[in-house]
Amino acid sequence: MPITSHLLFLAAVLWCLLWLLAATRNRWFVLGAVALGLVHWMLAERGIYDNTTAFPPPQAALLVPPAIALLIALALPRGRAWLRGLPLFALTAIHALRLPVELVLHDGFEAGLVPQDMTYSGFNFDIVSGLTALAMMAWLRSRRPPGRSVLIVWNCCCLVLLVIVVTTAVLSIPSAVQRINFDQPNVLVTATPWVLLPAVLVPAVLFAHIAALAQLLNRRYAPART
């Protein structure tokens, strides 16, 4: 991978942590994300995620725990109340990291480390989410910010794009559940530093969408302080 890919990825990780802190206003939450990333980094270095036959696949540990934690937060009244109180601007800003990530994935495809399906030259249009996130940030700061319905539609559309690329990535990883792209599988995200993509960046983006929708779909919706 070229040095520009490493720099873009570093920028995406730093952007993610900065805006997670702005969104949650809780340094322990961000330190937890960092600790989680370090754990997965060490596991990747030890080759745990290179196991292609184990079932359940060890690669599931990258996404399943954050998803479970988010479901628990949604199930608990205090968790929902917390999610609904997070600032929409900071939650929206998190999604800008998807722009450099998509550029990195394209470099990964050219290096033979991810399938074309996971890039914007294939079936992954998540780069649109990153670009529109920048536009949405400017709109939210304007004199006439977008209405609730616009924000709901935008978050839902970007969430669908996220689900598409994550599903493609999961089914392309050499593992017991691989179903597609056997000729050029997704091996990038099981190596360092790229393992931070499924371990930290994807959960952060999912968290931002769910928190925003939990707030926007609430009947008592009122924009949280930015």
Buried (B, 14 or more C-beta within 10 A) or exposed (E): BEEEBBEBBEBBBEBBBBBBBBBBEEEEEBEBBBEBBEEBBEBBEEEBBBBBEEEEBBBBBBBEEBBEBBEEBEEEEEBBEBBBBBBBBBBBBBBBBBBBBBBBBBBBBBEEBBBBBBBBEBEBBBBBBBBBBBEBBEBBEEEEBBEEEEBBEBBBEBBEBBEBBBEBBBBBBBBBEBEBBEEBBBBBBBBEBBBBBBBBBBBBBBBBBBBBBBBBEEEEBEBBEB
